[in-house]
């Protein structure tokens, strides 16, 4: 992590970008073709890590985002209020580099560009940021409740980044104890997952290619792409909730196989979720 004696501020040409998930890993972040000008470890007071961005059931059920501590009533578990403030790294980027970040994260299809206040983790980090700094980051644009578990692959990247940054030990332990998605173990569950992924995996690939091909220089996706992607995500999870989860077990990690989960939704809860997701399609 680069350190200098210069306190870097927001300007017309530069922006601080706060990374809290897989982008904490320098290997992952550099794979996006972005080399930050500087970096500092920071904390976002009053915000928590939320694995609530829906992905592909049975494979990559969710991805990380952040939410205000008091904004969620049904998330990962009942102890949300005890979760620590989210920690991560603030990268100093050019505006053009930040546009690349936005584009690489879907251009607004799943995340929204937000600005929050950050506090450096220690005095050394504060040499770059000052006692408080305004950072750009990615908040939740579409959300799945209850929050699906993340894949082992994804969480290993997050943990790799937290260790590389030498985030405080208590926060690393918090990350290590986040629930991880376990693929189905029964023959029936494996068969259902295989069919689901064969059906929707190629669709996800097409969605990613369409998004990447249409991103504006600003990093934003066209409105029609945002609507298209969100509608297809709703279709993916609708198919999961209504057809596959009851027969083969949930692909969001809260039920490894059919009939084994204390988190299994009732028909009424599933219908309410479907109606909520349907209404969210228009909320772009």
N, C-alpha and C positions, 0 to 999 in steps of 0.2 A: 504494500500500500504506500503510495507516494506521499512524502511529507515535505513541506516547505515552510518557511517562516512568513509567507505572504498570506494574509487573510483574503480569500477570494469571495466576492459578492456576486449577486445577480447583476447582469448587465444586458444590454440590447443584443449582445453577441453570444453570451454564455448563459447556462442554466445548470442548477444543481438537480440531478436526477437521483431519487432514492430507490434503491433496489433492495428487496426484502426476501425474494424467492430464489429461483434458479440463477438470476442475474447477479447474485452475490458471488458466484463462482467466476473467477477471472477467465477460466477456460471457456465457460459457457458464454460469457459476455463478449469475449474477443471473437468468438465464432460468428457473431453478428456483424463483424467488420468494424467494431468501434473500439478505439483506444482512448480512454478518458484522459483529460488533462491533469487531473488530480483526484484524490479520493479521501474520504474521511468517514469513520464510523459514527453513526448517529442513532438517536432514539426519537420516536414520534410520540409525544405524550398524549394519552387518551385514545390511542388507536391500537388495535390488536391484529395479529395475523389471523386470517380467515381462509381456510381452504374451501372456498365456496363457489369458485368459477367452474361451471359444469364442463366436463370433458367427454370422453367416450366410455360409457359403462363397460365393465368387464376388462378394461385395459388401462386407461388413464382417467379414472372417474372425476378427478378434480385438479385444479391448479390454485396456487395461492393468490390471495388478494389481501387488502386491509380494509377494516371497517371501524368506525367509531365505537368505542367500548359500549356505550349505552344504546346503540342503534339496533342491536340484534336481540331477539327474544327466543329464537329457536335456531341453534347452531350445532356445534359439534357435540356439546355436552352441557351439563347444568352448571358448570363452574366457570362460565365465561368471565365473570367479574374478577376472578382470581388470575386470569391470564396476564402475563407481563406485557408492558408496552412493547410494541414491535420494534425490533432492532434491525439494523442493516447497514448498508454503505451508501453514502452520497457520492456520486460521481460528478465531477465538473465536466460538462460537455458543451460543445458548440450547439447552436440552435439546429444546425443541419444534422448533427449526430443525434440529437434528441428526437428529431423527426424519424430517423432510422429506427430508434427504439420503439416509437409508437407504431411504425409500420410493421416491425418484426413481431409485435404483440397483437396484431390483428386490426390495427387502425380504428379502434372503437367498436369492434364487433362484440367483444366480451369485456373489455376494460374501458374505463373513462379516464381522461386526463384530469387530474386534480392537483391542487397545491395545498401543502400543509407546512406547519412549522416543525423544525427539527432541532434537537439539542445534541451537541457532541457528547460522545460517551466519556471521554477524558480530556485533560488539558492539551495533550498532544494533538488530538483531533480538532480541538477548538482553535489551534493555531491557524487552521485553514478556514474554518467556518465562522469563527467568532462565537459568542455565547449562545446565539440562536440564529438559525438560517432558514429561509423559505426554500422548500424543495418541491419540485415537480415529481409526481409519481402516478401509479396506475391504481385506480380504485375500482370497485365493483360496478359493472354495468348490467350484467345478468347474473342471477344468483340461484343456486340450488339449495333447498332446505328439505331435510337436515343436510348439513354439509357433507358431501361424500368424502370418503377417505382418499388420500393421495396414494399413488403407486409407489412402490419401493424405489423404482428407478428415479422418479422425480424427487423424492425426499432425500435420496442419497446425494443428489446434486446440491440441494439446499444445505444439507449438513456439511458437504465439502466446502461450500462457500463460507459457512459460519466458522468452520475451523481455520480456514485460510485467513479470514479476517481477525481471528482470535477474539471473537465476541465473548462476552462474559460467560463463565462456566455455567451459571444457573440458566442462562438463556439457551445454551447449547443442549443442556439436559432437557429443557422444555421441548425443544425441537425433536430430540431423540425419542421422547415419549408420546409424540403425536401419533394417533392411530394410522396404521398402514393398511392399504387394500390387500387382501389375500384372495387370489383367484379361486374359483370353485374347485373343490377337491373330489366331489362325487362324479361318477360317470355322467349322470344326468345333468349336473351343473356345468360340467366341461362341454358337453354337447350343446347345451343352450348358449353358452358363451361363444363357442365357435361359430354357430349359426349367426348370432347377433353381430359378431365382428366381421364375418364374411358379407353380411348385408350392409352394415353401416361404415365399416372401415374405409372402403373406396369412396364413399360419399364425403367423409371427413377429409380425405386427400384432395378431392375436387374442390371442396370449400376453401382449403388452405391455398390451393393454386389460384383460384379465382380472386381471393383476397389479395394475395401477393402481386398478381398481375395488374390489379386496378388501383393500388395504393397511390394517392397523390404525393407530390413532393413534400407536402406538409406532414405526411405520416398518417393522414386520415384516409379511411376507406370511403368510397361513394355511399350515399344514403341507401341505394338499392342493394348494395352488397351487405350492408349492415342488416337490413330487413331480411334478406335472403339467408344469411348465416344464422341469425337468431331464430328464424322460422324453422330451419333445418335442425338446429339444436333442440328446439321444442319437439319436433317430430321424433328425433332420436330418443329423447327421454320419455316421450309419450309412449312410444313403442316398448321401451323398457318397462315403464310403470304398469302399463295395462296388460301387456301380453307376456313378456319374458320373465319379469320378477315373480309373478304368481306361480309360474310353472317351473322355473329353474333357479330361483333365488335371486336376490338383489345383486346388481352389478355395481352398486355404489359402496360396497364394503361393509354395510351394516348387517348383511346376512350372507354368509358364505355359500349356503346351499338352501334350497327350498325348505321353508318351515322352520328355520333354525334361529331366527333373529328376534331379539326383544325390541329391535327398532323397526320391525316390519310395519308398514303403514296399513291402516284399515282402509276399506273401500271408500269411506267418506273422506278420509285424509287424502287418499290418492286423487279422488275427484276434485277436491278443493285445490290440490296442487296443480292438476291439469288446467283448471279454470284460471288459476293465478298465472301460470306460465303462458297461457293463451293470451291473456290481457297484456302481458309484458312484451309481447312481440311488437306491439304498436308503440311501446314506450322507448323510442329511439331518439 
